[in-house]
């Protein structure tokens, strides 16, 4: 019964690290960090998300936890026109 308690304690700390930057959702063994932005603010949000991920990586390293970067996707959602505009 100690494992669920340790998991809750560790993810609570991770949620605090992420919540300083962005919105986080933690479910079972999965953590999602997400942002919502307009096309005009994409550059600023990418910079903020990058800073957030750097803090998450530092927390993981300090906690002796490995992040599986191959299992860490980034997904852009929007209309085709919005996505094309954000890439310019």
Long-range contacts (C-beta under 8 A, 24 or more apart in sequence): 10-63, 10-65, 13-59, 13-63, 14-56, 14-59, 17-55, 17-56, 17-59, 18-52, 18-55, 18-56, 20-52, 20-55, 21-48, 21-49, 21-51, 21-52, 21-55, 22-48, 22-49, 22-52, 39-78, 39-82, 39-85, 39-86, 42-86
